[in-house]
């Protein structure tokens, strides 16, 4: 049995046992019970550390919160625009085959990123949840707002599987704070995730990538086919193959052939890919978005490297660490941004609600507008997911 599957089974069993023995102290929030639910285990874990940091570095923590407001609103506009742009693309360019939205779940292939192992997913989710909630809590304490409890949560999808963390400020007192204080507390969580992602990217760039370049050498690039009717598929290419020749010249990376494709090749031209001493002749097709540009019909292109012989003993550990850093970066970045969506239950939605209450004095009208925006974006997200997993219905109208 696959090692990752064993880890997943052990985790679910242990989680179930912990929840069973702690059942009297749990609070179950039924979303669509028993399909979807949230289990909360309230504690005081971390509150003393939040108090210590907030009291020792109060002004610095407050400054972080205030800076987070600006970053948070930039994030709200960016992620909202991204969702609207995707909806426009799905409706007006339904021939696009690239998935726009996906659930980042273990044991799945994430386009452009690769396969997500369970162990790296669970570690990344735990780290980002702790960082997110701790940031909320320490900024709240810097403004002397009481934290009633902290603790651990589990999102259940039939079985309790997705871990989380939470801090529970006194909501009544929080609503009495000035708008800027509320903004800073709400924005601190997702911004902390984004900043952690940038820190991980910096470490990866300065340490992981140079180390990889030292112990390995490039051998070409791999890809997946867009579909079975693409020019690449018609020429006999297949998913995952490694190409090391382009037009009879050695290539170590896909960037080397992309320069020629973008500047010298047009629709209907022939190009040659080489792999394992075999040559494949591809007649490029017209690109669906610009018929003057060539379409080869490949996606998820990745440069491939091979570890030098003297370092192969170390490579499994090294590439496991590299993969973990990759998923720590992407999950912190993506979930940090997702928390800034204008949805009612996430930080971005709550920031939008406060803004609307400030702009529109009639709170009932402001709440109606807020509710409409939240529902609209929820519909967009659901449609994007359905289009990814079941196909874009607008294709039927083309």
SULFENTA-V860267 format. One record per residue. RES is the residue in one small letter. SS is DSSP state (H for helix, E for strand, L for the rest). PHI is phi in radians with two decimals (none if undefined). NEAR is the number of other ideal C-beta (glycine too) atoms within 10 Angstrom. Layout:
RES/SS/PHI/NEAR ; RES/SS/PHI/NEAR
This chain:
x/L/none/6 ; x/L/-1.02/10 ; x/H/-1.04/10 ; x/H/-1.14/17 ; x/H/-1.16/12 ; x/H/-1.07/11 ; x/H/-1.05/15 ; x/H/-1.10/19 ; x/H/-1.12/12 ; x/H/-1.06/10 ; x/H/-1.09/16 ; x/H/-1.11/13 ; x/H/-1.12/11 ; x/H/-1.09/10 ; x/H/-1.07/18 ; x/H/-1.08/14 ; x/H/-1.14/10 ; x/H/-1.07/15 ; x/H/-1.13/16 ; x/H/-1.16/9 ; x/H/-1.29/9 ; x/L/-1.80/12 ; x/H/-1.03/11 ; x/H/-1.28/5 ; x/H/-1.79/11 ; x/E/-1.69/16 ; x/E/-2.07/11 ; x/E/-1.75/14 ; x/E/-1.80/12 ; x/E/-1.50/11 ; x/E/-1.55/10 ; x/E/-2.31/8 ; x/L/-1.20/11 ; x/L/-1.67/10 ; x/L/-1.31/10 ; x/E/-2.28/13 ; x/E/-2.75/17 ; x/E/-2.18/18 ; x/E/-1.91/19 ; x/E/-1.91/17 ; x/E/-2.13/18 ; x/E/-1.42/16 ; x/E/-2.47/11 ; x/L/-2.06/11 ; x/L/-1.08/15 ; x/L/1.53/18 ; x/H/-1.17/18 ; x/H/-1.09/9 ; x/H/-1.18/14 ; x/H/-1.04/23 ; x/H/-1.06/15 ; x/H/-1.11/12 ; x/H/-1.18/17 ; x/H/-1.14/22 ; x/H/-1.34/12 ; x/H/-1.36/9 ; x/L/-2.23/14 ; x/H/-0.97/14 ; x/H/-1.19/8 ; x/H/-1.18/12 ; x/H/-1.14/23 ; x/H/-1.07/16 ; x/H/-1.08/13 ; x/H/-1.00/20 ; x/H/-1.10/26 ; x/H/-1.17/16 ; x/H/-1.12/15 ; x/H/-1.08/26 ; x/H/-1.05/21 ; x/H/-1.08/12 ; x/H/-1.09/17 ; x/H/-1.09/26 ; x/H/-1.23/17 ; x/H/-1.06/12 ; x/H/-1.11/24 ; x/H/-1.07/23 ; x/H/-1.13/13 ; x/H/-1.14/12 ; x/H/-1.23/21 ; x/H/-1.17/18 ; x/H/-1.08/10 ; x/H/-1.07/14 ; x/H/-1.16/19 ; x/H/-1.11/13 ; x/H/-1.12/11 ; x/H/-1.14/18 ; x/H/-1.06/19 ; x/H/-1.07/10 ; x/H/-1.17/15 ; x/H/-1.16/21 ; x/H/-1.47/14 ; x/H/-1.69/9 ; x/L/-2.29/13 ; x/L/-1.15/18 ; x/L/-1.28/10 ; x/L/-1.08/16 ; x/L/-1.75/14 ; x/L/-1.19/11 ; x/L/-1.17/16 ; x/L/-1.67/19 ; x/L/-2.37/18 ; x/L/-2.56/16 ; x/L/-1.37/9 ; x/L/-1.52/17 ; x/L/-2.08/13 ; x/L/-1.17/21 ; x/L/1.13/13 ; x/E/-2.17/11 ; x/E/-1.63/12 ; x/E/-1.65/17 ; x/L/-0.94/13 ; x/L/1.46/13 ; x/L/-2.07/15 ; x/E/1.83/13 ; x/E/-1.34/12 ; x/E/-1.78/22 ; x/L/-1.23/20 ; x/H/-1.12/20 ; x/H/-1.07/18 ; x/H/-1.29/20 ; x/H/-1.15/21 ; x/H/-1.21/17 ; x/H/-1.15/15 ; x/H/-1.10/24 ; x/H/-1.10/23 ; x/H/-1.12/14 ; x/H/-1.09/18 ; x/H/-1.17/26 ; x/H/-1.18/20 ; x/H/-1.13/17 ; x/H/-1.08/17 ; x/H/-1.04/26 ; x/H/-1.26/24 ; x/H/-1.11/20 ; x/H/-1.10/26 ; x/H/-0.97/27 ; x/H/-1.18/28 ; x/H/-1.23/26 ; x/H/-1.21/28 ; x/H/-1.06/28 ; x/H/-1.19/24 ; x/H/-1.10/26 ; x/L/-1.72/20 ; x/L/1.08/12 ; x/L/-1.57/20 ; x/L/-1.15/12 ; x/E/-1.78/20 ; x/E/-1.20/13 ; x/E/-2.84/15 ; x/E/-2.33/23 ; x/E/2.82/20 ; x/E/-2.07/20 ; x/E/-2.32/20 ; x/E/-2.38/21 ; x/E/-1.52/16 ; x/E/-1.73/20 ; x/E/-2.04/12 ; x/L/1.26/9 ; x/L/-1.99/12 ; x/E/-1.26/19 ; x/E/-2.34/19 ; x/E/-1.73/18 ; x/E/-1.33/16 ; x/E/-2.69/19 ; x/E/-2.34/22 ; x/E/-2.68/18 ; x/E/-2.15/24 ; x/E/-2.13/16 ; x/E/-1.28/21 ; x/L/-1.25/13 ; x/H/-1.10/10 ; x/H/-1.11/7 ; x/H/-1.23/13 ; x/H/-1.13/16 ; x/H/-1.19/10 ; x/L/-1.50/11 ; x/L/-1.26/17 ; x/L/-1.11/9 ; x/H/-1.00/13 ; x/H/-1.15/13 ; x/H/-1.19/21 ; x/H/-1.08/21 ; x/H/-0.99/23 ; x/H/-1.14/27 ; x/H/-1.17/29 ; x/H/-1.18/28 ; x/H/-1.28/31 ; x/H/-1.02/30 ; x/H/-1.09/26 ; x/H/-1.10/31 ; x/H/-1.18/28 ; x/H/-1.06/23 ; x/H/-1.11/26 ; x/H/-1.14/21 ; x/H/-1.16/18 ; x/H/-1.10/20 ; x/H/-1.04/21 ; x/H/-1.16/13 ; x/H/-1.11/13 ; x/H/-1.12/22 ; x/H/-1.09/18 ; x/H/-1.11/11 ; x/H/-1.09/14 ; x/H/-1.08/18 ; x/H/-1.19/10 ; x/H/-1.52/10 ; x/H/-2.10/12 ; x/H/-1.15/18 ; x/H/-1.10/12 ; x/H/-1.06/10 ; x/H/-1.15/16 ; x/H/-1.13/16 ; x/H/-1.09/11 ; x/H/-1.28/9 ; x/H/-1.66/16 ; x/E/-2.38/18 ; x/E/-2.46/10 ; x/E/-1.27/15 ; x/E/-2.25/15 ; x/E/2.31/24 ; x/E/-2.53/24 ; x/E/-2.11/18 ; x/E/-2.90/22 ; x/E/-2.04/17 ; x/E/-1.38/21 ; x/L/-1.15/18 ; x/L/-2.87/10 ; x/L/-1.32/8 ; x/L/-1.80/10 ; x/L/-1.18/19 ; x/H/-0.95/21 ; x/H/-1.11/27 ; x/H/-1.13/17 ; x/H/-1.12/15 ; x/L/-1.47/18 ; x/L/1.77/12 ; x/L/-1.27/20 ; x/L/-2.48/12 ; x/L/-1.03/13 ; x/L/1.46/11 ; x/L/-1.18/20 ; x/L/-1.79/14 ; x/E/-1.69/23 ; x/L/-2.15/17 ; x/E/-2.32/19 ; x/E/-2.39/20 ; x/L/0.87/15 ; x/L/1.18/8 ; x/E/-2.10/11 ; x/E/-1.15/10 ; x/L/-2.23/21 ; x/L/-1.76/15 ; x/L/-2.61/16 ; x/H/-1.21/20 ; x/H/-1.04/11 ; x/H/-1.15/16 ; x/H/-1.54/22 ; x/H/-1.15/14 ; x/H/-1.04/10 ; x/H/-1.21/14 ; x/H/-1.05/18 ; x/H/-1.30/10 ; x/H/-1.90/7 ; x/H/-2.13/11 ; x/L/-1.94/17 ; x/L/-2.09/12 ; x/L/-1.09/16 ; x/L/1.63/10 ; x/L/-1.38/12 ; x/E/-1.85/12 ; x/E/-2.26/21 ; x/E/-2.08/14 ; x/E/-1.85/26 ; x/E/-2.12/18 ; x/E/-2.68/16 ; x/L/0.91/9 ; x/L/1.13/7 ; x/E/-1.86/10 ; x/E/-1.99/12 ; x/E/-2.11/18 ; x/E/-1.70/10 ; x/E/-1.95/23 ; x/E/-1.68/14 ; x/L/-1.14/20 ; x/E/-1.80/19 ; x/E/-1.36/14 ; x/E/-1.22/13 ; x/L/-1.07/13 ; x/L/-1.67/11 ; x/E/-2.72/10 ; x/E/-1.15/12 ; x/E/-1.42/8 ; x/E/-1.65/16 ; x/E/-1.40/23 ; x/E/-2.12/20 ; x/L/-1.61/24 ; x/L/1.65/22 ; x/E/-2.14/23 ; x/E/-2.54/18 ; x/E/0.89/18 ; x/E/-1.27/17 ; x/E/-2.39/16 ; x/E/-1.20/15 ; x/E/-2.01/17 ; x/E/-2.24/17 ; x/E/-2.22/13 ; x/E/-1.24/17 ; x/L/-1.11/12 ; x/H/-0.94/7 ; x/H/-1.26/8 ; x/H/-1.97/13 ; x/H/-1.16/12 ; x/H/-1.13/9 ; x/H/-1.66/12 ; x/H/-1.06/16 ; x/H/-1.03/10 ; x/H/-1.18/9 ; x/H/-1.05/16 ; x/H/-1.29/16 ; x/H/-1.20/13 ; x/H/-1.12/13 ; x/H/-1.06/15 ; x/H/-1.11/16 ; x/H/-1.08/18 ; x/H/-1.11/18 ; x/H/-1.07/19 ; x/H/-1.30/23 ; x/H/-1.06/23 ; x/H/-1.12/20 ; x/H/-1.18/19 ; x/H/-1.23/21 ; x/H/-1.11/27 ; x/H/-1.17/18 ; x/H/-1.19/19 ; x/H/-1.31/20 ; x/H/-1.06/26 ; x/H/-1.17/19 ; x/H/-1.06/18 ; x/L/-1.23/26 ; x/L/-1.74/30 ; x/L/-1.12/25 ; x/L/-1.35/23 ; x/L/-1.83/20 ; x/L/-1.05/18 ; x/L/-1.65/10 ; x/L/-1.93/19 ; x/H/-1.06/27 ; x/H/-1.08/27 ; x/H/-1.14/22 ; x/H/-1.23/19 ; x/H/-1.12/24 ; x/H/-1.11/24 ; x/H/-1.08/22 ; x/H/-1.08/17 ; x/H/-1.09/17 ; x/H/-1.14/17 ; x/H/-1.13/16 ; x/H/-1.32/10 ; x/H/-1.42/9 ; x/L/-1.89/15 ; x/L/-1.22/8 ; x/L/-1.37/10 ; x/H/-1.14/12 ; x/H/-1.12/7 ; x/H/-1.16/11 ; x/H/-1.08/19 ; x/H/-1.17/15 ; x/H/-1.15/13 ; x/H/-1.13/15 ; x/H/-1.06/22 ; x/H/-1.11/13 ; x/H/-1.11/10 ; x/H/-1.10/18 ; x/H/-1.09/20 ; x/H/-1.16/12 ; x/H/-1.05/15 ; x/H/-1.25/21 ; x/H/-1.12/16 ; x/H/-1.09/11 ; x/H/-1.04/18 ; x/H/-1.12/17 ; x/H/-1.11/11 ; x/H/-1.13/18 ; x/H/-1.06/19 ; x/H/-1.18/15 ; x/H/-1.10/13 ; x/H/-1.12/22 ; x/H/-1.25/17 ; x/H/-1.57/11 ; x/H/-2.14/8 ; x/L/1.76/12 ; x/L/-1.37/23 ; x/H/-1.10/13 ; x/H/-1.24/14 ; x/H/-1.09/13 ; x/H/-1.21/8 ; x/H/-1.57/8 ; x/L/-1.34/8
